[in-house]
Amino acid sequence: MAIVRGHLPRRSGEEDLAQMVFVKVFAKLDQFSGTVPLTHWVSRIAVNTCLNALQAERIRPELRWADLSEDEEQVIASLATKDEELEPGHQLAARDLVERLLEQLNPEDRLVLTLLHMEGRSVEEIRRLTNWNVSLIKVRAFRARHKLRKHLAALLKEVQP
């Protein structure tokens, strides 16, 4: 547990990570050669499991309700309760929220959505800039929008009981 606590990824529960370590130890027990002490072998598995979890978090970061500012929380709460336009004071927070949601996407998806929706460029302009074909741009934009909706739905789920 001390090793797990020392290498704990930001959003992982130490009990969950420790359980993953024990599962790996028991699954690979037949690979233990006995040339090193068991505690060293288990600690190496624990460190590698934690490092893998840290890398996975870096590759696919999650945006949680607790990560949002108060203004961003208000924007999401207002989106969850009404279909009206945002108040002028919340528009900046909404833009910050969109940028945070875009950070959850891979760079190519983020680029397509930024060029298409935030900068208002046409598919043809994006094709010339990226050298991607039109079909790829449209499919990538469709899938990226779907991913954004999933991330927003997860945030809204935290708001609504």
N, C-alpha and C positions, 0 to 999 in steps of 0.2 A: 504494500500500500504506500510506503514511503517513496518508492520509485515512481509509482503512478502519480502521486501528488506532486512530485518534483517536475514531472514532464507533462502535466495535465493540460490538454488543449482547453481553450477558453470555454467552450460550451459542452464539454463532455462531463458526465458524472463520473466521479472516481470509482464508484461501485461498478458501473457498467464497463469501464475500461479494465478494472481488476478482474471482472468476470471473463472478459475476452482473453486476458492473459492466462487465466487458469484453464480455459477451454483449449487454448493453443498448447499449453504445457501438457495437458492430458492427451491431446490428439497426437502430439509428437514425442511422447514419452519413449517410444521405441527407438527414436533417433538419438537419445542421450547415450553418449559413449562411455561416460564414467571417468574420462581422463581429466575432467575439471570438476570442482565441487558442484553439487546440484544447485546451490544458491547462486553461483555465478551464471550457470546456464539459464535458470529461471529469470534472473535479473536482466540478462541479455534479451530474452524474449519480451520482458516487460518494457524495456527501453525501446526496442524495435516496434512494439505495438503502439506505444505512445507517439513515437516519431511518425509512424504511418498515419495515425489519427491526426496529428498536426499537419502533415502534408495534405491529407484529404480535406481538412478544413480550409487550408490555403487555396486549394484548387477549386473547391465548391463552397465558398462561404455562404452562410445563411444570414438573412436579415431577420432579426427578431423584434418584437414589440419593445423590449427593453432597450434596444439600440437606437430608438427614435427620439428626437427632441420633442418637447411639449407641443410645438407648433405642428410638427409632422403627425403626432398622435391626434391632434385636433382635426387635421385634414382627413385622416383615415376615418376617424369617428364620424365626421360630417358626411363623408362618402358612403359610409355604412348606413346612415340614417335617412338621407335624402338624395334626390336626383337633381337638385338644383345646381346652378353655377356656384363656384367657390367665392367666398367673400374676397375682396381685394387684398386684405391683410394676409390671407392664407395662400395666395397664389405663389409667393416666394417659397413658402414651406412645401407647397405641392411640387414645385420644380426640384427642390432639394430631395424630396421623397422619390421622385422619378429618377433622379441621378443615382440615388442609393439602390433603387431597384435595378437599374441598368448595370450597376457594378456586379450584380449577381450573375450576369450573362457572360459568356465567353467573348473575347475581343471582336470576333467577326460579327456575331449577332448584335453586339452593342454598336458597332460601326454602321451596320445596315439601318438599324432603327434610328440612330442619331441623324444620319444623312437623310433618311426618308421622312421621318416625322418631326424631328426637332429643327432641322435645317430646311426642310421643305423641298428637297431635291427630287427630281424625277428618277424613275428607274433607269432611264437611258443615261442620265448624268452619273448615276452610281456605277453603271456598267463601264462607262468611260474611265472613271476614277479608279476602279478596282480591277478592271479586266475580267470580271466575272460575267457569265452569261445571264441573260434576263431571267431565265427559269430559276437559276440558283439564287438570285437576289430575291425573287418573289417567295420562294420556298423558305429561304433563311429568315426573311421578314415575318412570314406567317408563323413559323416555329418559334421565333424569338418573342413575338407578341403573346403566343400561347404560354411560354415560360414566364413572361412578366405577369400574366393573369394568374398563374399558379402561385407565384410569390406574393402577389397582392391578396389573393384569396387566403393564403396562409396567415398573413397579417390580419386580415379582417376576421378570420376565425378566432384569433386570440382576443379580439375586441368583443365579439358577440358570443353570448353563452350558448 
